[in-house]
């Protein structure tokens, strides 16, 4: 899975929530926006694992 494909899927998963996926170097950071702060909830090197974590975080 390419970075562009992962970002497209992440946008669909996170639509309507404060969570998002951000690629930084070779790592995907799963983040949540709280007021004006951005909190990193986790980092994954594999895109499918990052999307899985994003799904779990967005559902709570």
Backbone as XML, in Angstrom:
<?xml version="1.0"?>
<chain id="A" units="angstrom">
  <residue number="1" name="UNK">
    <atom name="N" x="0.853" y="-1.173" z="0.000"/>
    <atom name="CA" x="0.000" y="0.000" z="0.000"/>
    <atom name="C" x="0.901" y="1.238" z="0.000"/>
  </residue>
  <residue number="2" name="UNK">
    <atom name="N" x="0.599" y="2.164" z="-0.878"/>
    <atom name="CA" x="1.392" y="3.394" z="-0.948"/>
    <atom name="C" x="0.918" y="4.389" z="0.110"/>
  </residue>
  <residue number="3" name="UNK">
    <atom name="N" x="1.703" y="5.410" z="0.317"/>
    <atom name="CA" x="1.338" y="6.446" z="1.281"/>
    <atom name="C" x="0.065" y="7.158" z="0.843"/>
  </residue>
  <residue number="4" name="UNK">
    <atom name="N" x="-0.079" y="7.419" z="-0.445"/>
    <atom name="CA" x="-1.276" y="8.099" z="-0.953"/>
    <atom name="C" x="-2.533" y="7.253" z="-0.724"/>
  </residue>
  <residue number="5" name="UNK">
    <atom name="N" x="-2.428" y="5.945" z="-0.950"/>
    <atom name="CA" x="-3.571" y="5.055" z="-0.706"/>
    <atom name="C" x="-3.929" y="5.021" z="0.776"/>
  </residue>
  <residue number="6" name="UNK">
    <atom name="N" x="-2.918" y="4.981" z="1.625"/>
    <atom name="CA" x="-3.160" y="4.967" z="3.073"/>
    <atom name="C" x="-3.841" y="6.258" z="3.518"/>
  </residue>
  <residue number="7" name="UNK">
    <atom name="N" x="-3.411" y="7.390" z="2.977"/>
    <atom name="CA" x="-4.026" y="8.668" z="3.348"/>
    <atom name="C" x="-5.468" y="8.757" z="2.867"/>
  </residue>
  <residue number="8" name="UNK">
    <atom name="N" x="-5.763" y="8.229" z="1.687"/>
    <atom name="CA" x="-7.142" y="8.213" z="1.191"/>
    <atom name="C" x="-8.044" y="7.381" z="2.104"/>
  </residue>
  <residue number="9" name="UNK">
    <atom name="N" x="-7.571" y="6.198" z="2.488"/>
    <atom name="CA" x="-8.347" y="5.350" z="3.392"/>
    <atom name="C" x="-8.497" y="6.004" z="4.763"/>
  </residue>
  <residue number="10" name="UNK">
    <atom name="N" x="-7.434" y="6.656" z="5.221"/>
    <atom name="CA" x="-7.473" y="7.317" z="6.530"/>
    <atom name="C" x="-8.500" y="8.445" z="6.534"/>
  </residue>
  <residue number="11" name="UNK">
    <atom name="N" x="-8.604" y="9.182" z="5.440"/>
    <atom name="CA" x="-9.599" y="10.260" z="5.358"/>
    <atom name="C" x="-11.004" y="9.699" z="5.471"/>
  </residue>
  <residue number="12" name="UNK">
    <atom name="N" x="-11.249" y="8.559" z="4.820"/>
    <atom name="CA" x="-12.573" y="7.928" z="4.906"/>
    <atom name="C" x="-12.862" y="7.451" z="6.323"/>
  </residue>
  <residue number="13" name="UNK">
    <atom name="N" x="-11.876" y="6.852" z="6.967"/>
    <atom name="CA" x="-12.060" y="6.324" z="8.327"/>
    <atom name="C" x="-12.305" y="7.454" z="9.318"/>
  </residue>
  <residue number="14" name="UNK">
    <atom name="N" x="-11.541" y="8.529" z="9.210"/>
    <atom name="CA" x="-11.559" y="9.594" z="10.218"/>
    <atom name="C" x="-12.576" y="10.695" z="9.925"/>
  </residue>
  <residue number="15" name="UNK">
    <atom name="N" x="-13.332" y="10.573" z="8.855"/>
    <atom name="CA" x="-14.305" y="11.617" z="8.507"/>
    <atom name="C" x="-15.279" y="11.845" z="9.677"/>
  </residue>
  <residue number="16" name="UNK">
    <atom name="N" x="-15.397" y="13.085" z="10.096"/>
    <atom name="CA" x="-16.315" y="13.441" z="11.169"/>
    <atom name="C" x="-15.724" y="13.310" z="12.567"/>
  </residue>
  <residue number="17" name="UNK">
    <atom name="N" x="-14.454" y="12.973" z="12.666"/>
    <atom name="CA" x="-13.839" y="12.866" z="13.987"/>
    <atom name="C" x="-12.674" y="13.855" z="14.075"/>
  </residue>
  <residue number="18" name="UNK">
    <atom name="N" x="-12.044" y="13.884" z="15.219"/>
    <atom name="CA" x="-10.895" y="14.778" z="15.409"/>
    <atom name="C" x="-9.578" y="14.042" z="15.204"/>
  </residue>
  <residue number="19" name="UNK">
    <atom name="N" x="-9.632" y="12.802" z="14.747"/>
    <atom name="CA" x="-8.439" y="11.990" z="14.537"/>
    <atom name="C" x="-7.951" y="12.121" z="13.102"/>
  </residue>
  <residue number="20" name="UNK">
    <atom name="N" x="-6.657" y="11.903" z="12.921"/>
    <atom name="CA" x="-6.100" y="11.908" z="11.574"/>
    <atom name="C" x="-4.789" y="11.146" z="11.545"/>
  </residue>
  <residue number="21" name="UNK">
    <atom name="N" x="-4.373" y="10.797" z="10.327"/>
    <atom name="CA" x="-3.133" y="10.081" z="10.093"/>
    <atom name="C" x="-2.156" y="11.032" z="9.413"/>
  </residue>
  <residue number="22" name="UNK">
    <atom name="N" x="-0.911" y="11.034" z="9.886"/>
    <atom name="CA" x="0.076" y="11.952" z="9.330"/>
    <atom name="C" x="1.355" y="11.174" z="9.025"/>
  </residue>
  <residue number="23" name="UNK">
    <atom name="N" x="1.778" y="11.136" z="7.745"/>
    <atom name="CA" x="3.031" y="10.465" z="7.422"/>
    <atom name="C" x="4.222" y="11.371" z="7.741"/>
  </residue>
  <residue number="24" name="UNK">
    <atom name="N" x="5.177" y="10.851" z="8.490"/>
    <atom name="CA" x="6.378" y="11.609" z="8.850"/>
    <atom name="C" x="7.568" y="10.695" z="8.578"/>
  </residue>
  <residue number="25" name="UNK">
    <atom name="N" x="8.308" y="11.000" z="7.523"/>
    <atom name="CA" x="9.422" y="10.132" z="7.150"/>
    <atom name="C" x="8.877" y="8.784" z="6.728"/>
  </residue>
  <residue number="26" name="UNK">
    <atom name="N" x="9.349" y="7.728" z="7.326"/>
    <atom name="CA" x="8.862" y="6.384" z="7.028"/>
    <atom name="C" x="7.864" y="5.872" z="8.047"/>
  </residue>
  <residue number="27" name="UNK">
    <atom name="N" x="7.316" y="6.774" z="8.865"/>
    <atom name="CA" x="6.421" y="6.396" z="9.962"/>
    <atom name="C" x="5.078" y="7.095" z="9.789"/>
  </residue>
  <residue number="28" name="UNK">
    <atom name="N" x="3.997" y="6.402" z="10.144"/>
    <atom name="CA" x="2.666" y="7.001" z="10.163"/>
    <atom name="C" x="2.321" y="7.341" z="11.606"/>
  </residue>
  <residue number="29" name="UNK">
    <atom name="N" x="1.996" y="8.588" z="11.860"/>
    <atom name="CA" x="1.595" y="9.021" z="13.195"/>
    <atom name="C" x="0.079" y="9.135" z="13.236"/>
  </residue>
  <residue number="30" name="UNK">
    <atom name="N" x="-0.528" y="8.554" z="14.262"/>
    <atom name="CA" x="-1.960" y="8.652" z="14.483"/>
    <atom name="C" x="-2.149" y="9.734" z="15.533"/>
  </residue>
  <residue number="31" name="UNK">
    <atom name="N" x="-2.903" y="10.778" z="15.174"/>
    <atom name="CA" x="-3.025" y="11.955" z="16.032"/>
    <atom name="C" x="-4.489" y="12.306" z="16.261"/>
  </residue>
  <residue number="32" name="UNK">
    <atom name="N" x="-4.713" y="13.090" z="17.303"/>
    <atom name="CA" x="-6.045" y="13.621" z="17.609"/>
    <atom name="C" x="-5.887" y="15.086" z="17.942"/>
  </residue>
  <residue number="33" name="UNK">
    <atom name="N" x="-6.774" y="15.890" z="17.407"/>
    <atom name="CA" x="-6.772" y="17.324" z="17.690"/>
    <atom name="C" x="-7.701" y="17.571" z="18.879"/>
  </residue>
  <residue number="34" name="UNK">
    <atom name="N" x="-7.156" y="18.189" z="19.921"/>
    <atom name="CA" x="-7.911" y="18.545" z="21.112"/>
    <atom name="C" x="-7.717" y="20.038" z="21.319"/>
  </residue>
  <residue number="35" name="UNK">
    <atom name="N" x="-8.774" y="20.801" z="21.119"/>
    <atom name="CA" x="-8.709" y="22.256" z="21.128"/>
    <atom name="C" x="-7.656" y="22.704" z="20.108"/>
  </residue>
  <residue number="36" name="UNK">
    <atom name="N" x="-6.601" y="23.352" z="20.550"/>
    <atom name="CA" x="-5.557" y="23.806" z="19.625"/>
    <atom name="C" x="-4.335" y="22.900" z="19.622"/>
  </residue>
  <residue number="37" name="UNK">
    <atom name="N" x="-4.374" y="21.847" z="20.420"/>
    <atom name="CA" x="-3.227" y="20.944" z="20.522"/>
    <atom name="C" x="-3.420" y="19.735" z="19.622"/>
  </residue>
  <residue number="38" name="UNK">
    <atom name="N" x="-2.322" y="19.153" z="19.203"/>
    <atom name="CA" x="-2.323" y="17.896" z="18.465"/>
    <atom name="C" x="-1.604" y="16.868" z="19.332"/>
  </residue>
  <residue number="39" name="UNK">
    <atom name="N" x="-2.307" y="15.807" z="19.675"/>
    <atom name="CA" x="-1.765" y="14.769" z="20.542"/>
    <atom name="C" x="-1.473" y="13.530" z="19.704"/>
  </residue>
  <residue number="40" name="UNK">
    <atom name="N" x="-0.259" y="13.022" z="19.780"/>
    <atom name="CA" x="0.105" y="11.798" z="19.070"/>
    <atom name="C" x="-0.342" y="10.602" z="19.902"/>
  </residue>
  <residue number="41" name="UNK">
    <atom name="N" x="-1.146" y="9.745" z="19.297"/>
    <atom name="CA" x="-1.670" y="8.580" z="19.992"/>
    <atom name="C" x="-0.865" y="7.322" z="19.721"/>
  </residue>
  <residue number="42" name="UNK">
    <atom name="N" x="-0.112" y="7.328" z="18.644"/>
    <atom name="CA" x="0.712" y="6.173" z="18.330"/>
    <atom name="C" x="1.448" y="6.356" z="17.025"/>
  </residue>
  <residue number="43" name="UNK">
    <atom name="N" x="2.441" y="5.504" z="16.809"/>
    <atom name="CA" x="3.222" y="5.521" z="15.573"/>
    <atom name="C" x="3.310" y="4.102" z="15.057"/>
  </residue>
  <residue number="44" name="UNK">
    <atom name="N" x="3.182" y="3.964" z="13.752"/>
    <atom name="CA" x="3.315" y="2.653" z="13.115"/>
    <atom name="C" x="4.108" y="2.808" z="11.830"/>
  </residue>
  <residue number="45" name="UNK">
    <atom name="N" x="4.938" y="1.824" z="11.510"/>
    <atom name="CA" x="5.678" y="1.865" z="10.253"/>
    <atom name="C" x="4.886" y="1.211" z="9.130"/>
  </residue>
  <residue number="46" name="UNK">
    <atom name="N" x="3.995" y="0.295" z="9.462"/>
    <atom name="CA" x="3.177" y="-0.398" z="8.473"/>
    <atom name="C" x="1.856" y="0.342" z="8.292"/>
  </residue>
  <residue number="47" name="UNK">
    <atom name="N" x="1.486" y="0.619" z="7.050"/>
    <atom name="CA" x="0.276" y="1.398" z="6.772"/>
    <atom name="C" x="-0.986" y="0.682" z="7.235"/>
  </residue>
  <residue number="48" name="UNK">
    <atom name="N" x="-1.074" y="-0.621" z="7.040"/>
    <atom name="CA" x="-2.282" y="-1.338" z="7.444"/>
    <atom name="C" x="-2.442" y="-1.343" z="8.962"/>
  </residue>
  <residue number="49" name="UNK">
    <atom name="N" x="-1.347" y="-1.438" z="9.698"/>
    <atom name="CA" x="-1.420" y="-1.372" z="11.161"/>
    <atom name="C" x="-1.800" y="0.021" z="11.622"/>
  </residue>
  <residue number="50" name="UNK">
    <atom name="N" x="-1.328" y="1.039" z="10.920"/>
    <atom name="CA" x="-1.686" y="2.417" z="11.256"/>
    <atom name="C" x="-3.174" y="2.650" z="11.026"/>
  </residue>
  <residue number="51" name="UNK">
    <atom name="N" x="-3.714" y="2.130" z="9.930"/>
    <atom name="CA" x="-5.144" y="2.282" z="9.657"/>
    <atom name="C" x="-5.982" y="1.531" z="10.678"/>
  </residue>
  <residue number="52" name="UNK">
    <atom name="N" x="-5.502" y="0.385" z="11.103"/>
    <atom name="CA" x="-6.215" y="-0.374" z="12.124"/>
    <atom name="C" x="-6.279" y="0.402" z="13.444"/>
  </residue>
  <residue number="53" name="UNK">
    <atom name="N" x="-5.159" y="0.987" z="13.843"/>
    <atom name="CA" x="-5.146" y="1.796" z="15.062"/>
    <atom name="C" x="-6.054" y="3.019" z="14.910"/>
  </residue>
  <residue number="54" name="UNK">
    <atom name="N" x="-6.031" y="3.637" z="13.747"/>
    <atom name="CA" x="-6.895" y="4.792" z="13.498"/>
    <atom name="C" x="-8.366" y="4.412" z="13.629"/>
  </residue>
  <residue number="55" name="UNK">
    <atom name="N" x="-8.741" y="3.243" z="13.111"/>
    <atom name="CA" x="-10.142" y="2.780" z="13.252"/>
    <atom name="C" x="-10.521" y="2.625" z="14.719"/>
  </residue>
  <residue number="56" name="UNK">
    <atom name="N" x="-9.642" y="2.017" z="15.513"/>
    <atom name="CA" x="-9.930" y="1.807" z="16.938"/>
    <atom name="C" x="-10.052" y="3.141" z="17.678"/>
  </residue>
  <residue number="57" name="UNK">
    <atom name="N" x="-9.178" y="4.090" z="17.366"/>
    <atom name="CA" x="-9.181" y="5.376" z="18.045"/>
    <atom name="C" x="-10.420" y="6.196" z="17.657"/>
  </residue>
  <residue number="58" name="UNK">
    <atom name="N" x="-10.801" y="6.148" z="16.399"/>
    <atom name="CA" x="-11.954" y="6.947" z="15.928"/>
    <atom name="C" x="-13.272" y="6.410" z="16.456"/>
  </residue>
  <residue number="59" name="UNK">
    <atom name="N" x="-13.340" y="5.135" z="16.781"/>
    <atom name="CA" x="-14.590" y="4.542" z="17.252"/>
    <atom name="C" x="-14.830" y="4.776" z="18.733"/>
  </residue>
  <residue number="60" name="UNK">
    <atom name="N" x="-13.880" y="5.370" z="19.437"/>
    <atom name="CA" x="-14.053" y="5.622" z="20.877"/>
    <atom name="C" x="-14.156" y="7.084" z="21.171"/>
  </residue>
</chain>
